[in-house]
Amino acid sequence: MVDHLPSVYQEFREQRPELAAALDSIGAASDAAGPLEGVTHRLVKLGIAVGAQSEGAVRSNARKALEEGADPEAIRHVTLLAITTRGFPAAIAALGWVDEVLAREA
């Protein structure tokens, strides 16, 4: 599998392929359920990950946003928008995770 994925996630996919396939199916269905796509779609998912303070999801969605062509400053902006809704500590933690992804992908 891809080297940036956490080992627990890789092991889940290997040990429970039927659940992984179901998860993939739900993800594809939710991705197709509305008009958002591309960079907008990915930045929304990044914002949700920041709100949930999910380090893995923040890193994953930041990486995928770059792959979709998002400007690094737009990706950082998503984390800064969280300051007033999620709180400064959570937003700054997410900004750190995002900056690590951006440095790694540069």
Rosetta blueprint (number, residue, H / E / L):
1 M L
2 V L
3 D L
4 H L
5 L L
6 P L
7 S H
8 V H
9 Y H
10 Q H
11 E H
12 F H
13 R H
14 E H
15 Q H
16 R L
17 P H
18 E H
19 L H
20 A H
21 A H
22 A H
23 L H
24 D H
25 S H
26 I H
27 G H
28 A H
29 A H
30 S H
31 D H
32 A L
33 A L
34 G L
35 P L
36 L L
37 E L
38 G H
39 V H
40 T H
41 H H
42 R H
43 L H
44 V H
45 K H
46 L H
47 G H
48 I H
49 A H
50 V H
51 G H
52 A H
53 Q L
54 S L
55 E H
56 G H
57 A H
58 V H
59 R H
60 S H
61 N H
62 A H
63 R H
64 K H
65 A H
66 L H
67 E H
68 E H
69 G L
70 A L
71 D L
72 P H
73 E H
74 A H
75 I H
76 R H
77 H H
78 V H
79 T H
80 L H
81 L H
82 A L
83 I L
84 T L
85 T L
86 R L
87 G L
88 F H
89 P H
90 A H
91 A H
92 I H
93 A H
94 A H
95 L H
96 G H
97 W H
98 V H
99 D H
100 E H
101 V H
102 L H
103 A H
104 R H
105 E H
106 A L
